[in-house]
């Protein structure tokens, strides 16, 4: 009896794993993947946005450092 329970648990687990991967493949077929041109455009947009934000933070940091220098003469 115990052997049948172990076998049925293994079979059930195997079926669940198999179903999971079939579902994953099914969902991946539904995905609309971007074209290479879209990926390049989006990558360039993100890099430019990061550069702009970095420059803004750098300017703010330099400005506050200058103010601190004026106020405390450090």
PQR file of N, CA, C, O and H, with PARSE charges and radii, in Angstrom:
ATOM      1  N   UNK A   1       0.826  -1.200   0.000 -0.4000 1.5000
ATOM      2  CA  UNK A   1       0.000   0.000   0.000 -0.0000 2.0000
ATOM      3  C   UNK A   1       0.867   1.258   0.000  0.5500 1.7000
ATOM      4  O   UNK A   1       0.593   2.220  -0.718 -0.5500 1.4000
ATOM      5  N   UNK A   2       1.917   1.231   0.821 -0.4000 1.5000
ATOM      6  CA  UNK A   2       2.794   2.397   0.897 -0.0000 2.0000
ATOM      7  C   UNK A   2       3.501   2.636  -0.429  0.5500 1.7000
ATOM      8  O   UNK A   2       3.738   3.781  -0.815 -0.5500 1.4000
ATOM      9  H   UNK A   2       2.139   0.450   1.404  0.4000 1.0000
ATOM     10  N   UNK A   3       3.837   1.553  -1.128 -0.4000 1.5000
ATOM     11  CA  UNK A   3       4.500   1.689  -2.429 -0.0000 2.0000
ATOM     12  C   UNK A   3       3.583   2.361  -3.442  0.5500 1.7000
ATOM     13  O   UNK A   3       4.037   3.181  -4.240 -0.5500 1.4000
ATOM     14  H   UNK A   3       3.644   0.623  -0.815  0.4000 1.0000
ATOM     15  N   UNK A   4       2.295   2.021  -3.417 -0.4000 1.5000
ATOM     16  CA  UNK A   4       1.345   2.630  -4.349 -0.0000 2.0000
ATOM     17  C   UNK A   4       1.209   4.125  -4.077  0.5500 1.7000
ATOM     18  O   UNK A   4       1.098   4.925  -5.005 -0.5500 1.4000
ATOM     19  H   UNK A   4       1.926   1.355  -2.768  0.4000 1.0000
ATOM     20  N   UNK A   5       1.220   4.493  -2.802 -0.4000 1.5000
ATOM     21  CA  UNK A   5       1.107   5.903  -2.440 -0.0000 2.0000
ATOM     22  C   UNK A   5       2.326   6.668  -2.940  0.5500 1.7000
ATOM     23  O   UNK A   5       2.191   7.764  -3.484 -0.5500 1.4000
ATOM     24  H   UNK A   5       1.311   3.843  -2.048  0.4000 1.0000
ATOM     25  N   UNK A   6       3.530   6.090  -2.757 -0.4000 1.5000
ATOM     26  CA  UNK A   6       4.752   6.740  -3.214 -0.0000 2.0000
ATOM     27  C   UNK A   6       4.747   6.896  -4.726  0.5500 1.7000
ATOM     28  O   UNK A   6       5.120   7.948  -5.247 -0.5500 1.4000
ATOM     29  H   UNK A   6       3.639   5.199  -2.315  0.4000 1.0000
ATOM     30  N   UNK A   7       4.326   5.856  -5.430 -0.4000 1.5000
ATOM     31  CA  UNK A   7       4.291   5.897  -6.887 -0.0000 2.0000
ATOM     32  C   UNK A   7       3.285   6.936  -7.361  0.5500 1.7000
ATOM     33  O   UNK A   7       3.559   7.677  -8.305 -0.5500 1.4000
ATOM     34  H   UNK A   7       4.022   5.002  -5.007  0.4000 1.0000
ATOM     35  N   UNK A   8       2.122   6.999  -6.714 -0.4000 1.5000
ATOM     36  CA  UNK A   8       1.116   7.966  -7.142 -0.0000 2.0000
ATOM     37  C   UNK A   8       1.562   9.400  -6.843  0.5500 1.7000
ATOM     38  O   UNK A   8       1.240  10.315  -7.601 -0.5500 1.4000
ATOM     39  H   UNK A   8       1.900   6.398  -5.947  0.4000 1.0000
ATOM     40  N   UNK A   9       2.291   9.603  -5.755 -0.4000 1.5000
ATOM     41  CA  UNK A   9       2.810  10.935  -5.440 -0.0000 2.0000
ATOM     42  C   UNK A   9       3.840  11.350  -6.484  0.5500 1.7000
ATOM     43  O   UNK A   9       3.839  12.491  -6.946 -0.5500 1.4000
ATOM     44  H   UNK A   9       2.552   8.860  -5.139  0.4000 1.0000
ATOM     45  N   UNK A  10       4.716  10.423  -6.854 -0.4000 1.5000
ATOM     46  CA  UNK A  10       5.725  10.714  -7.871 -0.0000 2.0000
ATOM     47  C   UNK A  10       5.054  11.008  -9.206  0.5500 1.7000
ATOM     48  O   UNK A  10       5.447  11.943  -9.904 -0.5500 1.4000
ATOM     49  H   UNK A  10       4.717   9.496  -6.479  0.4000 1.0000
ATOM     50  N   UNK A  11       4.056  10.227  -9.565 -0.4000 1.5000
ATOM     51  CA  UNK A  11       3.347  10.436 -10.828 -0.0000 2.0000
ATOM     52  C   UNK A  11       2.620  11.776 -10.819  0.5500 1.7000
ATOM     53  O   UNK A  11       2.640  12.500 -11.814 -0.5500 1.4000
ATOM     54  H   UNK A  11       3.737   9.468  -8.998  0.4000 1.0000
ATOM     55  N   UNK A  12       1.982  12.109  -9.708 -0.4000 1.5000
ATOM     56  CA  UNK A  12       1.259  13.376  -9.615 -0.0000 2.0000
ATOM     57  C   UNK A  12       2.228  14.558  -9.707  0.5500 1.7000
ATOM     58  O   UNK A  12       1.949  15.552 -10.377 -0.5500 1.4000
ATOM     59  H   UNK A  12       1.965  11.521  -8.899  0.4000 1.0000
ATOM     60  N   UNK A  13       3.361  14.437  -9.030 -0.4000 1.5000
ATOM     61  CA  UNK A  13       4.363  15.495  -9.086 -0.0000 2.0000
ATOM     62  C   UNK A  13       4.907  15.643 -10.498  0.5500 1.7000
ATOM     63  O   UNK A  13       5.089  16.756 -10.991 -0.5500 1.4000
ATOM     64  H   UNK A  13       3.588  13.630  -8.485  0.4000 1.0000
ATOM     65  N   UNK A  14       5.162  14.523 -11.139 -0.4000 1.5000
ATOM     66  CA  UNK A  14       5.660  14.546 -12.514 -0.0000 2.0000
ATOM     67  C   UNK A  14       4.644  15.198 -13.450  0.5500 1.7000
ATOM     68  O   UNK A  14       5.016  15.972 -14.332 -0.5500 1.4000
ATOM     69  H   UNK A  14       5.015  13.619 -10.738  0.4000 1.0000
ATOM     70  N   UNK A  15       3.376  14.889 -13.259 -0.4000 1.5000
ATOM     71  CA  UNK A  15       2.326  15.489 -14.088 -0.0000 2.0000
ATOM     72  C   UNK A  15       2.235  16.996 -13.862  0.5500 1.7000
ATOM     73  O   UNK A  15       2.043  17.754 -14.813 -0.5500 1.4000
ATOM     74  H   UNK A  15       3.074  14.260 -12.542  0.4000 1.0000
ATOM     75  N   UNK A  16       2.373  17.435 -12.613 -0.4000 1.5000
ATOM     76  CA  UNK A  16       2.303  18.869 -12.322 -0.0000 2.0000
ATOM     77  C   UNK A  16       3.482  19.620 -12.932  0.5500 1.7000
ATOM     78  O   UNK A  16       3.325  20.718 -13.467 -0.5500 1.4000
ATOM     79  H   UNK A  16       2.530  16.819 -11.840  0.4000 1.0000
ATOM     80  N   UNK A  17       4.662  19.014 -12.845 -0.4000 1.5000
ATOM     81  CA  UNK A  17       5.844  19.649 -13.430 -0.0000 2.0000
ATOM     82  C   UNK A  17       5.698  19.732 -14.944  0.5500 1.7000
ATOM     83  O   UNK A  17       5.997  20.762 -15.549 -0.5500 1.4000
ATOM     84  H   UNK A  17       4.790  18.122 -12.411  0.4000 1.0000
ATOM     85  N   UNK A  18       5.238  18.648 -15.550 -0.4000 1.5000
ATOM     86  CA  UNK A  18       5.035  18.621 -17.000 -0.0000 2.0000
ATOM     87  C   UNK A  18       4.017  19.675 -17.423  0.5500 1.7000
ATOM     88  O   UNK A  18       4.231  20.386 -18.405 -0.5500 1.4000
ATOM     89  H   UNK A  18       4.995  17.811 -15.059  0.4000 1.0000
ATOM     90  N   UNK A  19       2.916  19.781 -16.689 -0.4000 1.5000
ATOM     91  CA  UNK A  19       1.883  20.771 -17.005 -0.0000 2.0000
ATOM     92  C   UNK A  19       2.431  22.187 -16.849  0.5500 1.7000
ATOM     93  O   UNK A  19       2.124  23.067 -17.653 -0.5500 1.4000
ATOM     94  H   UNK A  19       2.742  19.204 -15.891  0.4000 1.0000
ATOM     95  N   UNK A  20       3.236  22.401 -15.822 -0.4000 1.5000
ATOM     96  CA  UNK A  20       3.820  23.725 -15.597 -0.0000 2.0000
ATOM     97  C   UNK A  20       4.649  24.159 -16.805  0.5500 1.7000
ATOM     98  O   UNK A  20       4.486  25.273 -17.302 -0.5500 1.4000
ATOM     99  H   UNK A  20       3.486  21.686 -15.170  0.4000 1.0000
ATOM    100  N   UNK A  21       5.530  23.289 -17.275 -0.4000 1.5000
ATOM    101  CA  UNK A  21       6.384  23.659 -18.402 -0.0000 2.0000
ATOM    102  C   UNK A  21       5.593  23.811 -19.694  0.5500 1.7000
ATOM    103  O   UNK A  21       5.938  24.647 -20.529 -0.5500 1.4000
ATOM    104  H   UNK A  21       5.662  22.383 -16.871  0.4000 1.0000
ATOM    105  N   UNK A  22       4.549  23.028 -19.874 -0.4000 1.5000
ATOM    106  CA  UNK A  22       3.681  23.205 -21.045 -0.0000 2.0000
ATOM    107  C   UNK A  22       2.998  24.568 -20.984  0.5500 1.7000
ATOM    108  O   UNK A  22       2.872  25.248 -22.003 -0.5500 1.4000
ATOM    109  H   UNK A  22       4.269  22.349 -19.196  0.4000 1.0000
ATOM    110  N   UNK A  23       2.557  24.968 -19.793 -0.4000 1.5000
ATOM    111  CA  UNK A  23       1.929  26.281 -19.621 -0.0000 2.0000
ATOM    112  C   UNK A  23       2.931  27.411 -19.879  0.5500 1.7000
ATOM    113  O   UNK A  23       2.582  28.431 -20.474 -0.5500 1.4000
ATOM    114  H   UNK A  23       2.659  24.416 -18.965  0.4000 1.0000
ATOM    115  N   UNK A  24       4.170  27.225 -19.431 -0.4000 1.5000
ATOM    116  CA  UNK A  24       5.205  28.238 -19.655 -0.0000 2.0000
ATOM    117  C   UNK A  24       5.437  28.425 -21.148  0.5500 1.7000
ATOM    118  O   UNK A  24       5.494  29.556 -21.630 -0.5500 1.4000
ATOM    119  H   UNK A  24       4.453  26.396 -18.948  0.4000 1.0000
ATOM    120  N   UNK A  25       5.572  27.328 -21.881 -0.4000 1.5000
ATOM    121  CA  UNK A  25       5.784  27.406 -23.328 -0.0000 2.0000
ATOM    122  C   UNK A  25       4.589  28.070 -23.994  0.5500 1.7000
ATOM    123  O   UNK A  25       4.754  28.882 -24.904 -0.5500 1.4000
ATOM    124  H   UNK A  25       5.526  26.409 -21.489  0.4000 1.0000
ATOM    125  N   UNK A  26       3.388  27.727 -23.546 -0.4000 1.5000
ATOM    126  CA  UNK A  26       2.177  28.319 -24.109 -0.0000 2.0000
ATOM    127  C   UNK A  26       2.153  29.831 -23.892  0.5500 1.7000
ATOM    128  O   UNK A  26       1.804  30.580 -24.805 -0.5500 1.4000
ATOM    129  H   UNK A  26       3.254  27.067 -22.806  0.4000 1.0000
ATOM    130  N   UNK A  27       2.517  30.281 -22.704 -0.4000 1.5000
ATOM    131  CA  UNK A  27       2.530  31.715 -22.408 -0.0000 2.0000
ATOM    132  C   UNK A  27       3.626  32.433 -23.198  0.5500 1.7000
ATOM    133  O   UNK A  27       3.424  33.559 -23.653 -0.5500 1.4000
ATOM    134  H   UNK A  27       2.800  29.672 -21.963  0.4000 1.0000
ATOM    135  N   UNK A  28       4.779  31.793 -23.361 -0.4000 1.5000
ATOM    136  CA  UNK A  28       5.862  32.424 -24.117 -0.0000 2.0000
ATOM    137  C   UNK A  28       5.500  32.598 -25.586  0.5500 1.7000
ATOM    138  O   UNK A  28       6.010  33.504 -26.245 -0.5500 1.4000
ATOM    139  H   UNK A  28       4.943  30.878 -22.991  0.4000 1.0000
ATOM    140  N   UNK A  29       4.636  31.751 -26.100 -0.4000 1.5000
ATOM    141  CA  UNK A  29       4.187  31.901 -27.484 -0.0000 2.0000
ATOM    142  C   UNK A  29       3.282  33.122 -27.641  0.5500 1.7000
ATOM    143  O   UNK A  29       3.160  33.663 -28.740 -0.5500 1.4000
ATOM    144  H   UNK A  29       4.222  31.015 -25.564  0.4000 1.0000
ATOM    145  N   UNK A  30       2.649  33.559 -26.554 -0.4000 1.5000
ATOM    146  CA  UNK A  30       1.748  34.709 -26.596 -0.0000 2.0000
ATOM    147  C   UNK A  30       2.489  36.043 -26.482  0.5500 1.7000
ATOM    148  O   UNK A  30       1.930  37.097 -26.786 -0.5500 1.4000
ATOM    149  H   UNK A  30       2.749  33.120 -25.661  0.4000 1.0000
ATOM    150  N   UNK A  31       3.734  35.993 -26.050 -0.4000 1.5000
ATOM    151  CA  UNK A  31       4.501  37.220 -25.827 -0.0000 2.0000
ATOM    152  C   UNK A  31       4.798  37.892 -27.160  0.5500 1.7000
ATOM    153  O   UNK A  31       5.176  37.239 -28.133 -0.5500 1.4000
ATOM    154  H   UNK A  31       4.188  35.137 -25.803  0.4000 1.0000
ATOM    155  N   UNK A  32       4.620  39.205 -27.188 -0.4000 1.5000
ATOM    156  CA  UNK A  32       4.973  39.984 -28.373 -0.0000 2.0000
ATOM    157  C   UNK A  32       6.370  40.548 -28.117  0.5500 1.7000
ATOM    158  O   UNK A  32       6.545  41.491 -27.345 -0.5500 1.4000
ATOM    159  H   UNK A  32       4.312  39.736 -26.398  0.4000 1.0000
ATOM    160  N   UNK A  33       7.351  39.953 -28.776 -0.4000 1.5000
ATOM    161  CA  UNK A  33       8.733  40.349 -28.554 -0.0000 2.0000
ATOM    162  C   UNK A  33       9.051  41.595 -29.372  0.5500 1.7000
ATOM    163  O   UNK A  33       8.600  41.711 -30.511 -0.5500 1.4000
ATOM    164  H   UNK A  33       7.208  39.186 -29.403  0.4000 1.0000
ATOM    165  N   UNK A  34       9.824  42.537 -28.808 -0.4000 1.5000
ATOM    166  CA  UNK A  34      10.166  43.753 -29.553 -0.0000 2.0000
ATOM    167  C   UNK A  34      11.162  43.438 -30.669  0.5500 1.7000
ATOM    168  O   UNK A  34      11.918  42.469 -30.602 -0.5500 1.4000
ATOM    169  H   UNK A  34      10.189  42.442 -27.882  0.4000 1.0000
ATOM    170  N   UNK A  35      11.136  44.278 -31.683 -0.4000 1.5000
ATOM    171  CA  UNK A  35      12.093  44.120 -32.772 -0.0000 2.0000
ATOM    172  C   UNK A  35      13.453  44.653 -32.324  0.5500 1.7000
ATOM    173  O   UNK A  35      13.566  45.317 -31.294 -0.5500 1.4000
ATOM    174  H   UNK A  35      10.522  45.065 -31.738  0.4000 1.0000
ATOM    175  N   UNK A  36      14.464  44.354 -33.103 -0.4000 1.5000
ATOM    176  CA  UNK A  36      15.810  44.827 -32.775 -0.0000 2.0000
ATOM    177  C   UNK A  36      15.852  46.354 -32.765  0.5500 1.7000
ATOM    178  O   UNK A  36      16.507  46.954 -31.913 -0.5500 1.4000
ATOM    179  H   UNK A  36      14.372  43.815 -33.940  0.4000 1.0000
ATOM    180  N   UNK A  37      15.160  46.978 -33.706 -0.4000 1.5000
ATOM    181  CA  UNK A  37      15.132  48.445 -33.782 -0.0000 2.0000
ATOM    182  C   UNK A  37      14.496  49.024 -32.516  0.5500 1.7000
ATOM    183  O   UNK A  37      14.996  50.005 -31.966 -0.5500 1.4000
ATOM    184  H   UNK A  37      14.628  46.491 -34.399  0.4000 1.0000
ATOM    185  N   UNK A  38      13.401  48.426 -32.053 -0.4000 1.5000
ATOM    186  CA  UNK A  38      12.746  48.906 -30.834 -0.0000 2.0000
ATOM    187  C   UNK A  38      13.668  48.756 -29.626  0.5500 1.7000
ATOM    188  O   UNK A  38      13.736  49.645 -28.777 -0.5500 1.4000
ATOM    189  H   UNK A  38      12.994  47.630 -32.499  0.4000 1.0000
ATOM    190  N   UNK A  39      14.370  47.641 -29.551 -0.4000 1.5000
ATOM    191  CA  UNK A  39      15.282  47.417 -28.427 -0.0000 2.0000
ATOM    192  C   UNK A  39      16.400  48.458 -28.435  0.5500 1.7000
ATOM    193  O   UNK A  39      16.751  49.002 -27.388 -0.5500 1.4000
ATOM    194  H   UNK A  39      14.315  46.918 -30.241  0.4000 1.0000
ATOM    195  N   UNK A  40      16.952  48.733 -29.602 -0.4000 1.5000
ATOM    196  CA  UNK A  40      18.028  49.727 -29.705 -0.0000 2.0000
ATOM    197  C   UNK A  40      17.509  51.108 -29.319  0.5500 1.7000
ATOM    198  O   UNK A  40      18.167  51.824 -28.563 -0.5500 1.4000
ATOM    199  H   UNK A  40      16.667  48.291 -30.452  0.4000 1.0000
ATOM    200  N   UNK A  41      16.332  51.495 -29.832 -0.4000 1.5000
ATOM    201  CA  UNK A  41      15.756  52.806 -29.493 -0.0000 2.0000
ATOM    202  C   UNK A  41      15.509  52.922 -27.993  0.5500 1.7000
ATOM    203  O   UNK A  41      15.850  53.934 -27.380 -0.5500 1.4000
ATOM    204  H   UNK A  41      15.798  50.913 -30.446  0.4000 1.0000
ATOM    205  N   UNK A  42      14.921  51.893 -27.405 -0.4000 1.5000
ATOM    206  CA  UNK A  42      14.626  51.932 -25.970 -0.0000 2.0000
ATOM    207  C   UNK A  42      15.907  51.967 -25.140  0.5500 1.7000
ATOM    208  O   UNK A  42      15.969  52.653 -24.120 -0.5500 1.4000
ATOM    209  H   UNK A  42      14.644  51.071 -27.902  0.4000 1.0000
ATOM    210  N   UNK A  43      16.923  51.233 -25.575 -0.4000 1.5000
ATOM    211  CA  UNK A  43      18.196  51.239 -24.858 -0.0000 2.0000
ATOM    212  C   UNK A  43      18.835  52.617 -24.907  0.5500 1.7000
ATOM    213  O   UNK A  43      19.327  53.111 -23.892 -0.5500 1.4000
ATOM    214  H   UNK A  43      16.872  50.676 -26.403  0.4000 1.0000
ATOM    215  N   UNK A  44      18.831  53.236 -26.070 -0.4000 1.5000
ATOM    216  CA  UNK A  44      19.397  54.584 -26.205 -0.0000 2.0000
ATOM    217  C   UNK A  44      18.614  55.575 -25.350  0.5500 1.7000
ATOM    218  O   UNK A  44      19.207  56.441 -24.707 -0.5500 1.4000
ATOM    219  H   UNK A  44      18.432  52.835 -26.894  0.4000 1.0000
ATOM    220  N   UNK A  45      17.289  55.454 -25.339 -0.4000 1.5000
ATOM    221  CA  UNK A  45      16.456  56.339 -24.519 -0.0000 2.0000
ATOM    222  C   UNK A  45      16.805  56.205 -23.041  0.5500 1.7000
ATOM    223  O   UNK A  45      16.928  57.208 -22.338 -0.5500 1.4000
ATOM    224  H   UNK A  45      16.808  54.750 -25.861  0.4000 1.0000
ATOM    225  N   UNK A  46      16.962  54.983 -22.573 -0.4000 1.5000
ATOM    226  CA  UNK A  46      17.294  54.752 -21.164 -0.0000 2.0000
ATOM    227  C   UNK A  46      18.680  55.306 -20.846  0.5500 1.7000
ATOM    228  O   UNK A  46      18.869  55.933 -19.803 -0.5500 1.4000
ATOM    229  H   UNK A  46      16.862  54.168 -23.144  0.4000 1.0000
ATOM    230  N   UNK A  47      19.642  55.085 -21.721 -0.4000 1.5000
ATOM    231  CA  UNK A  47      20.993  55.600 -21.476 -0.0000 2.0000
ATOM    232  C   UNK A  47      21.011  57.124 -21.430  0.5500 1.7000
ATOM    233  O   UNK A  47      21.681  57.709 -20.580 -0.5500 1.4000
ATOM    234  H   UNK A  47      19.489  54.576 -22.568  0.4000 1.0000
ATOM    235  N   UNK A  48      20.287  57.765 -22.330 -0.4000 1.5000
ATOM    236  CA  UNK A  48      20.218  59.233 -22.328 -0.0000 2.0000
ATOM    237  C   UNK A  48      19.528  59.734 -21.059  0.5500 1.7000
ATOM    238  O   UNK A  48      19.975  60.708 -20.454 -0.5500 1.4000
ATOM    239  H   UNK A  48      19.742  57.290 -23.020  0.4000 1.0000
ATOM    240  N   UNK A  49      18.444  59.073 -20.655 -0.4000 1.5000
ATOM    241  CA  UNK A  49      17.746  59.469 -19.428 -0.0000 2.0000
ATOM    242  C   UNK A  49      18.667  59.318 -18.218  0.5500 1.7000
ATOM    243  O   UNK A  49      18.683  60.185 -17.344 -0.5500 1.4000
ATOM    244  H   UNK A  49      18.081  58.281 -21.146  0.4000 1.0000
ATOM    245  N   UNK A  50      19.429  58.233 -18.159 -0.4000 1.5000
ATOM    246  CA  UNK A  50      20.371  58.035 -17.049 -0.0000 2.0000
ATOM    247  C   UNK A  50      21.444  59.116 -17.046  0.5500 1.7000
ATOM    248  O   UNK A  50      21.824  59.620 -15.990 -0.5500 1.4000
ATOM    249  H   UNK A  50      19.416  57.529 -18.869  0.4000 1.0000
ATOM    250  N   UNK A  51      21.928  59.465 -18.224 -0.4000 1.5000
ATOM    251  CA  UNK A  51      22.939  60.513 -18.334 -0.0000 2.0000
ATOM    252  C   UNK A  51      22.391  61.853 -17.850  0.5500 1.7000
ATOM    253  O   UNK A  51      23.066  62.570 -17.111 -0.5500 1.4000
ATOM    254  H   UNK A  51      21.620  59.055 -19.082  0.4000 1.0000
ATOM    255  N   UNK A  52      21.187  62.190 -18.256 -0.4000 1.5000
ATOM    256  CA  UNK A  52      20.568  63.458 -17.847 -0.0000 2.0000
ATOM    257  C   UNK A  52      20.360  63.501 -16.337  0.5500 1.7000
ATOM    258  O   UNK A  52      20.679  64.498 -15.690 -0.5500 1.4000
ATOM    259  H   UNK A  52      20.638  61.608 -18.857  0.4000 1.0000
ATOM    260  N   UNK A  53      19.827  62.420 -15.778 -0.4000 1.5000
ATOM    261  CA  UNK A  53      19.608  62.375 -14.326 -0.0000 2.0000
ATOM    262  C   UNK A  53      20.948  62.445 -13.594  0.5500 1.7000
ATOM    263  O   UNK A  53      21.062  63.119 -12.571 -0.5500 1.4000
ATOM    264  H   UNK A  53      19.568  61.609 -16.303  0.4000 1.0000
ATOM    265  N   UNK A  54      21.955  61.753 -14.114 -0.4000 1.5000
ATOM    266  CA  UNK A  54      23.282  61.804 -13.499 -0.0000 2.0000
ATOM    267  C   UNK A  54      23.857  63.207 -13.498  0.5500 1.7000
ATOM    268  O   UNK A  54      24.441  63.642 -12.505 -0.5500 1.4000
ATOM    269  H   UNK A  54      21.862  61.205 -14.945  0.4000 1.0000
ATOM    270  N   UNK A  55      23.695  63.915 -14.602 -0.4000 1.5000
ATOM    271  CA  UNK A  55      24.188  65.298 -14.684 -0.0000 2.0000
ATOM    272  C   UNK A  55      23.443  66.195 -13.704  0.5500 1.7000
ATOM    273  O   UNK A  55      24.052  67.037 -13.045 -0.5500 1.4000
ATOM    274  H   UNK A  55      23.221  63.562 -15.408  0.4000 1.0000
ATOM    275  N   UNK A  56      22.134  66.018 -13.605 -0.4000 1.5000
ATOM    276  CA  UNK A  56      21.339  66.824 -12.661 -0.0000 2.0000
ATOM    277  C   UNK A  56      21.798  66.569 -11.228  0.5500 1.7000
ATOM    278  O   UNK A  56      21.961  67.510 -10.452 -0.5500 1.4000
ATOM    279  H   UNK A  56      21.639  65.334 -14.141  0.4000 1.0000
ATOM    280  N   UNK A  57      22.004  65.311 -10.877 -0.4000 1.5000
ATOM    281  CA  UNK A  57      22.461  64.985  -9.517 -0.0000 2.0000
ATOM    282  C   UNK A  57      23.858  65.550  -9.276  0.5500 1.7000
ATOM    283  O   UNK A  57      24.141  66.078  -8.201 -0.5500 1.4000
ATOM    284  H   UNK A  57      21.871  64.547 -11.508  0.4000 1.0000
ATOM    285  N   UNK A  58      24.729  65.439 -10.277 -0.4000 1.5000
ATOM    286  CA  UNK A  58      26.083  65.972 -10.148 -0.0000 2.0000
ATOM    287  C   UNK A  58      26.055  67.484  -9.938  0.5500 1.7000
ATOM    288  O   UNK A  58      26.771  68.008  -9.085 -0.5500 1.4000
ATOM    289  H   UNK A  58      24.499  65.010 -11.151  0.4000 1.0000
ATOM    290  N   UNK A  59      25.229  68.184 -10.716 -0.4000 1.5000
ATOM    291  CA  UNK A  59      25.119  69.640 -10.567 -0.0000 2.0000
ATOM    292  C   UNK A  59      24.572  70.016  -9.188  0.5500 1.7000
ATOM    293  O   UNK A  59      25.066  70.952  -8.558 -0.5500 1.4000
ATOM    294  H   UNK A  59      24.647  67.758 -11.409  0.4000 1.0000
ATOM    295  N   UNK A  60      23.565  69.296  -8.724 -0.4000 1.5000
ATOM    296  CA  UNK A  60      23.007  69.575  -7.398 -0.0000 2.0000
ATOM    297  C   UNK A  60      24.064  69.335  -6.323  0.5500 1.7000
ATOM    298  O   UNK A  60      24.193  70.132  -5.393 -0.5500 1.4000
ATOM    299  H   UNK A  60      23.164  68.536  -9.235  0.4000 1.0000
ATOM    300  N   UNK A  61      24.813  68.253  -6.442 -0.4000 1.5000
ATOM    301  CA  UNK A  61      25.857  67.948  -5.467 -0.0000 2.0000
ATOM    302  C   UNK A  61      26.939  69.021  -5.479  0.5500 1.7000
ATOM    303  O   UNK A  61      27.388  69.469  -4.425 -0.5500 1.4000
ATOM    304  H   UNK A  61      24.708  67.606  -7.197  0.4000 1.0000
ATOM    305  N   UNK A  62      27.352  69.430  -6.669 -0.4000 1.5000
ATOM    306  CA  UNK A  62      28.380  70.467  -6.771 -0.0000 2.0000
ATOM    307  C   UNK A  62      27.867  71.789  -6.204  0.5500 1.7000
ATOM    308  O   UNK A  62      28.607  72.508  -5.532 -0.5500 1.4000
ATOM    309  H   UNK A  62      26.987  69.066  -7.526  0.4000 1.0000
ATOM    310  N   UNK A  63      26.606  72.107  -6.473 -0.4000 1.5000
ATOM    311  CA  UNK A  63      26.019  73.336  -5.944 -0.0000 2.0000
ATOM    312  C   UNK A  63      25.949  73.327  -4.428  0.5500 1.7000
ATOM    313  O   UNK A  63      26.299  74.319  -3.788 -0.5500 1.4000
ATOM    314  H   UNK A  63      26.005  71.524  -7.020  0.4000 1.0000
ATOM    315  N   UNK A  64      25.504  72.227  -3.844 -0.4000 1.5000
ATOM    316  CA  UNK A  64      25.435  72.139  -2.382 -0.0000 2.0000
ATOM    317  C   UNK A  64      26.832  72.152  -1.760  0.5500 1.7000
ATOM    318  O   UNK A  64      27.027  72.727  -0.689 -0.5500 1.4000
ATOM    319  H   UNK A  64      25.219  71.422  -4.364  0.4000 1.0000
ATOM    320  N   UNK A  65      27.796  71.529  -2.418 -0.4000 1.5000
ATOM    321  CA  UNK A  65      29.169  71.556  -1.905 -0.0000 2.0000
ATOM    322  C   UNK A  65      29.710  72.981  -1.926  0.5500 1.7000
ATOM    323  O   UNK A  65      30.395  73.399  -0.993 -0.5500 1.4000
ATOM    324  H   UNK A  65      27.638  71.062  -3.288  0.4000 1.0000
ATOM    325  N   UNK A  66      29.410  73.719  -2.976 -0.4000 1.5000
ATOM    326  CA  UNK A  66      29.848  75.115  -3.069 -0.0000 2.0000
ATOM    327  C   UNK A  66      29.186  75.957  -1.976  0.5500 1.7000
ATOM    328  O   UNK A  66      29.843  76.779  -1.338 -0.5500 1.4000
ATOM    329  H   UNK A  66      28.853  73.378  -3.734  0.4000 1.0000
ATOM    330  N   UNK A  67      27.879  75.748  -1.763 -0.4000 1.5000
ATOM    331  CA  UNK A  67      27.183  76.478  -0.691 -0.0000 2.0000
ATOM    332  C   UNK A  67      27.770  76.139   0.673  0.5500 1.7000
ATOM    333  O   UNK A  67      27.947  77.023   1.512 -0.5500 1.4000
ATOM    334  H   UNK A  67      27.346  75.080  -2.282  0.4000 1.0000
ATOM    335  N   UNK A  68      28.071  74.871   0.897 -0.4000 1.5000
ATOM    336  CA  UNK A  68      28.670  74.473   2.167 -0.0000 2.0000
ATOM    337  C   UNK A  68      30.023  75.148   2.334  0.5500 1.7000
ATOM    338  O   UNK A  68      30.375  75.606   3.421 -0.5500 1.4000
ATOM    339  H   UNK A  68      27.927  74.153   0.215  0.4000 1.0000
ATOM    340  N   UNK A  69      30.767  75.201   1.252 -0.4000 1.5000
ATOM    341  CA  UNK A  69      32.076  75.856   1.304 -0.0000 2.0000
ATOM    342  C   UNK A  69      31.924  77.341   1.647  0.5500 1.7000
ATOM    343  O   UNK A  69      32.690  77.871   2.453 -0.5500 1.4000
ATOM    344  H   UNK A  69      30.482  74.829   0.369  0.4000 1.0000
ATOM    345  N   UNK A  70      30.944  78.012   1.043 -0.4000 1.5000
ATOM    346  CA  UNK A  70      30.721  79.432   1.331 -0.0000 2.0000
ATOM    347  C   UNK A  70      30.272  79.651   2.772  0.5500 1.7000
ATOM    348  O   UNK A  70      30.712  80.593   3.430 -0.5500 1.4000
ATOM    349  H   UNK A  70      30.322  77.582   0.388  0.4000 1.0000
ATOM    350  N   UNK A  71      29.397  78.777   3.256 -0.4000 1.5000
ATOM    351  CA  UNK A  71      28.852  78.959   4.602 -0.0000 2.0000
ATOM    352  C   UNK A  71      29.848  78.603   5.695  0.5500 1.7000
ATOM    353  O   UNK A  71      29.919  79.301   6.707 -0.5500 1.4000
ATOM    354  H   UNK A  71      29.039  78.011   2.722  0.4000 1.0000
ATOM    355  N   UNK A  72      30.607  77.552   5.519 -0.4000 1.5000
ATOM    356  CA  UNK A  72      31.462  77.057   6.599 -0.0000 2.0000
ATOM    357  C   UNK A  72      32.949  77.255   6.341  0.5500 1.7000
ATOM    358  O   UNK A  72      33.763  76.996   7.227 -0.5500 1.4000
ATOM    359  H   UNK A  72      30.550  76.985   4.697  0.4000 1.0000
ATOM    360  N   UNK A  73      33.315  77.701   5.166 -0.4000 1.5000
ATOM    361  CA  UNK A  73      34.720  77.937   4.803 -0.0000 2.0000
ATOM    362  C   UNK A  73      35.594  76.728   5.140  0.5500 1.7000
ATOM    363  O   UNK A  73      36.663  76.848   5.738 -0.5500 1.4000
ATOM    364  H   UNK A  73      32.653  77.912   4.446  0.4000 1.0000
ATOM    365  N   UNK A  74      35.102  75.574   4.736 -0.4000 1.5000
ATOM    366  CA  UNK A  74      35.853  74.334   5.006 -0.0000 2.0000
ATOM    367  C   UNK A  74      36.840  74.096   3.894  0.5500 1.7000
ATOM    368  O   UNK A  74      37.575  73.109   3.920 -0.5500 1.4000
ATOM    369  H   UNK A  74      34.234  75.476   4.250  0.4000 1.0000
TER
END
